[in-house]
């Protein structure tokens, strides 16, 4: 399998899931990631009450769905993976998430690693998250689904070094890798490249120091070099064009569709 492009349903917060799928098809992008945010969100209560039925209904979208973005709570800190008191309940919910994905034909799940909770250090948050992820990973592996985490701004894993340390403590865990989360914090592209061999899914958008999302012409990520790095590690997954319109990290002010089209055109030249 060669690298392919996908869109993210959360890029279009006012569109239904069917509309997101239609936008992807109109842009010639063959796949759509789904999640639990905005108008296109998968209904959490429906998923948890009847996961197989909820998954089967998604097949009517008639588009590949490579990855499901799931959070156990509504906010970044709610039921986050670095809080040990959440582990048992999260594991029970995760069994249903996996059943949902299996029924929908989704091969990857991405979770967030967790935050530094009250009373924790980065090290103890990492240890707690690793414990929780080691509990979740076999549930996904049992049915052939790849479990990934996205190291992101405001998590305990804000550096490539901490992300690698987490991976070492959870053998078999993979990354949904987004260079923008590290670039905005001042890391150089060559600092992030060692994470590429661990990627099972990729998010692409421009960024620069201080800005999680920058306009295509003004960001500092060298995408031809990034794709070259992925090729060198034999990455054969999806490249998700993930510009967003949301309050998180001041990312409300871009023409999302134009930014996605520019990235699509660049990526299509290199894959």
C-alpha positions as CSV (number, residue, x, y, z in Angstrom):
1,X,0.0,0.0,0.0
2,X,1.3,3.5,-0.9
3,X,0.6,6.7,1.0
4,X,-2.9,8.0,0.5
5,X,-4.7,11.2,1.5
6,X,-7.7,11.5,3.8
7,X,-9.7,14.3,5.3
8,X,-10.8,14.8,8.9
9,X,-14.5,15.2,9.7
10,X,-13.7,17.7,12.4
11,X,-12.2,20.1,9.8
12,X,-15.8,21.1,8.9
13,X,-17.5,21.7,12.3
14,X,-20.8,22.8,10.7
15,X,-21.2,20.0,8.3
16,X,-22.9,16.7,8.8
17,X,-21.0,13.4,8.4
18,X,-22.6,12.8,5.1
19,X,-21.6,16.3,3.9
20,X,-18.0,15.7,5.1
21,X,-17.9,12.5,3.1
22,X,-19.2,14.3,0.0
23,X,-16.6,17.1,0.4
24,X,-13.9,14.4,0.5
25,X,-15.2,12.8,-2.7
26,X,-15.6,16.2,-4.4
27,X,-11.9,17.0,-3.7
28,X,-10.8,13.6,-5.0
29,X,-9.7,12.5,-1.5
30,X,-10.5,8.8,-1.0
31,X,-10.9,8.6,2.8
32,X,-12.4,10.3,5.8
33,X,-11.3,10.1,9.5
34,X,-14.2,10.4,11.9
35,X,-14.4,11.4,15.5
36,X,-16.5,12.7,18.4
37,X,-16.5,16.4,17.8
38,X,-18.9,18.9,16.2
39,X,-21.9,18.3,13.9
40,X,-20.3,15.3,12.2
41,X,-19.6,13.6,15.6
42,X,-20.4,10.0,16.2
43,X,-23.0,9.9,18.9
44,X,-21.2,8.7,22.0
45,X,-24.3,7.3,23.7
46,X,-25.4,5.3,20.6
47,X,-21.9,3.9,20.3
48,X,-21.7,2.8,23.9
49,X,-25.2,1.3,24.0
50,X,-25.1,-0.6,20.6
51,X,-21.5,-0.4,19.1
52,X,-21.9,-2.9,16.3
53,X,-25.2,-1.4,15.1
54,X,-23.6,2.1,15.2
55,X,-20.6,0.9,13.3
56,X,-22.6,-0.8,10.6
57,X,-24.6,2.4,9.8
58,X,-21.4,4.1,8.8
59,X,-20.9,1.8,5.8
60,X,-23.6,3.8,4.1
61,X,-21.1,6.7,3.7
62,X,-19.4,4.7,0.9
63,X,-16.0,6.1,1.7
64,X,-12.9,4.5,3.4
65,X,-12.7,5.4,7.1
66,X,-9.1,4.7,8.2
67,X,-9.2,6.1,11.7
68,X,-11.5,6.9,14.6
69,X,-10.6,9.7,17.0
70,X,-12.1,9.0,20.4
71,X,-12.0,10.7,23.8
72,X,-13.4,9.1,26.9
73,X,-14.6,12.5,28.1
74,X,-15.9,15.7,26.5
75,X,-12.8,17.8,27.5
76,X,-9.1,17.1,27.3
77,X,-8.8,16.5,31.0
78,X,-12.0,14.6,31.5
79,X,-11.4,10.8,31.9
80,X,-7.9,11.4,30.5
81,X,-5.5,8.4,30.3
82,X,-3.0,9.8,32.8
83,X,-5.4,9.7,35.7
84,X,-5.3,6.2,37.2
85,X,-8.8,6.4,38.6
86,X,-10.1,6.4,35.0
87,X,-8.5,3.2,33.8
88,X,-11.1,0.7,34.7
89,X,-14.0,2.7,33.2
90,X,-12.0,3.6,30.1
91,X,-11.2,-0.1,29.5
92,X,-14.9,-1.0,29.6
93,X,-15.7,1.8,27.2
94,X,-12.8,0.9,24.9
95,X,-14.2,-2.6,24.4
96,X,-17.2,-1.0,22.8
97,X,-15.1,1.5,20.8
98,X,-13.2,-1.4,19.3
99,X,-16.4,-3.3,18.5
100,X,-17.8,-0.2,16.8
101,X,-14.6,0.2,14.7
102,X,-14.6,-3.5,13.8
103,X,-18.2,-3.2,12.6
104,X,-17.5,-0.1,10.6
105,X,-14.3,-1.4,9.0
106,X,-12.1,1.1,10.7
107,X,-8.5,-0.2,11.2
108,X,-7.0,2.5,13.5
109,X,-8.1,4.3,16.7
110,X,-6.3,7.4,18.0
111,X,-6.5,8.5,21.6
112,X,-4.9,11.4,23.4
113,X,-2.2,10.4,26.0
114,X,-3.5,12.5,28.8
115,X,-2.5,15.6,30.7
116,X,-0.5,16.4,33.9
117,X,-3.3,16.1,36.5
118,X,-3.2,17.7,39.9
119,X,-0.4,16.3,42.1
120,X,1.4,14.7,39.1
121,X,4.7,15.4,37.4
122,X,5.3,14.8,33.7
123,X,7.0,11.5,34.7
124,X,4.2,10.3,36.9
125,X,1.6,11.3,34.3
126,X,3.6,9.3,31.7
127,X,3.7,6.3,34.0
128,X,0.0,6.4,34.6
129,X,-0.8,6.8,30.9
130,X,1.4,3.9,30.0
131,X,-0.3,1.7,32.6
132,X,-3.7,2.6,31.1
133,X,-2.6,2.1,27.5
134,X,-1.0,-1.3,28.3
135,X,-4.5,-2.2,29.4
136,X,-6.2,-0.9,26.3
137,X,-3.7,-2.2,23.7
138,X,-4.6,-5.9,23.8
139,X,-8.3,-5.1,23.4
140,X,-7.5,-3.5,20.0
141,X,-4.9,-6.0,19.0
142,X,-7.3,-8.9,19.6
143,X,-9.4,-7.8,16.6
144,X,-6.5,-6.5,14.5
145,X,-7.1,-2.8,15.1
146,X,-4.0,-0.5,15.5
147,X,-4.0,1.7,18.6
148,X,-2.3,5.1,18.3
149,X,-1.9,8.2,20.4
150,X,-1.4,11.8,19.3
151,X,1.3,13.6,21.3
152,X,-0.2,17.1,21.4
153,X,0.1,20.6,22.8
154,X,-1.2,20.7,26.5
155,X,-0.7,17.0,27.0
156,X,2.1,15.6,29.2
157,X,3.8,14.5,25.9
158,X,4.7,17.9,24.4
159,X,8.2,16.9,23.3
160,X,9.4,14.2,21.0
161,X,11.5,12.8,23.8
162,X,8.5,12.3,26.1
163,X,6.5,10.8,23.3
164,X,9.3,8.2,22.6
165,X,9.5,7.5,26.3
166,X,5.8,6.6,26.3
167,X,6.2,4.4,23.3
168,X,9.0,2.5,25.0
169,X,6.7,1.7,28.0
170,X,3.9,0.5,25.8
171,X,5.3,-2.0,23.2
172,X,3.1,-2.1,20.2
173,X,1.6,1.3,20.6
174,X,1.9,3.6,17.6
175,X,1.6,7.3,16.8
176,X,-0.9,9.4,15.0
177,X,1.9,11.9,14.2
178,X,1.3,15.6,13.7
179,X,4.4,17.7,13.3
180,X,2.5,20.9,13.9
181,X,2.1,20.2,17.6
182,X,5.8,20.1,18.1
183,X,6.7,22.9,15.6
184,X,4.5,25.4,17.3
185,X,6.4,24.7,20.5
186,X,9.7,25.5,18.8
187,X,11.0,22.0,17.9
188,X,12.9,21.8,14.6
189,X,11.7,19.3,12.0
190,X,14.8,17.2,12.5
191,X,13.9,16.9,16.2
192,X,10.6,15.4,15.2
193,X,11.8,13.1,12.5
194,X,12.8,10.3,14.9
195,X,9.1,9.8,15.6
196,X,8.3,8.9,12.0
197,X,9.2,5.2,12.3
198,X,6.5,4.9,15.0
199,X,3.7,6.5,12.9
200,X,0.7,4.5,11.9
201,X,-1.3,7.6,10.9
202,X,-0.3,11.2,9.9
203,X,-1.9,14.6,10.2
204,X,-0.7,17.4,8.0
205,X,-1.1,21.1,8.3
206,X,1.2,24.1,8.2
207,X,2.6,25.5,11.5
208,X,5.4,27.7,12.8
209,X,6.8,28.6,16.2
210,X,4.0,30.0,18.3
211,X,1.2,28.9,15.8
212,X,-0.3,25.4,15.8
213,X,-1.9,26.2,12.5
214,X,-0.3,28.6,10.0
215,X,-1.4,29.6,6.5
216,X,0.1,27.4,3.8
217,X,2.5,30.0,2.4
218,X,3.8,31.2,5.8
219,X,4.4,28.0,7.8
220,X,7.9,26.5,8.4
221,X,7.2,22.7,7.9
222,X,9.0,21.4,4.9
223,X,6.4,19.0,3.6
224,X,8.5,17.6,0.7
225,X,11.2,16.7,3.2
226,X,8.6,15.3,5.6
227,X,7.2,13.0,3.0
228,X,10.7,12.0,2.1
229,X,11.3,11.1,5.7
230,X,8.1,9.0,5.7
231,X,9.3,7.3,2.5
232,X,12.6,6.5,4.1
233,X,10.9,4.7,7.0
234,X,8.6,2.9,4.6
235,X,5.5,4.5,5.9
236,X,2.5,3.3,3.9
237,X,-0.5,4.8,5.8
238,X,-2.7,7.8,5.3
239,X,-1.8,11.5,5.2
240,X,-4.8,13.4,6.7
241,X,-5.2,17.0,5.6
242,X,-6.2,18.4,8.9
243,X,-6.8,22.2,8.9
244,X,-9.4,23.1,11.5
245,X,-11.7,25.9,12.5
246,X,-12.0,25.8,16.3
247,X,-11.1,27.7,19.5
248,X,-8.3,25.3,20.4
249,X,-4.9,27.1,20.1
250,X,-6.4,30.0,18.2
251,X,-7.2,28.1,15.0
252,X,-10.4,29.8,14.0
253,X,-9.1,32.2,11.4
254,X,-8.1,30.3,8.2
255,X,-10.0,29.4,5.1
256,X,-10.0,25.7,5.8
257,X,-11.1,24.6,2.4
258,X,-8.5,26.6,0.6
259,X,-5.8,25.5,2.9
260,X,-6.8,21.8,2.4
261,X,-6.8,22.2,-1.3
262,X,-3.3,23.7,-1.3
263,X,-2.0,20.9,0.8
264,X,-3.8,18.3,-1.3
265,X,-2.1,19.7,-4.4
266,X,1.3,19.6,-2.8
267,X,0.9,16.1,-1.4
268,X,-0.4,14.8,-4.7
269,X,2.9,15.7,-6.3
270,X,5.0,13.7,-3.8
271,X,3.1,10.5,-3.1
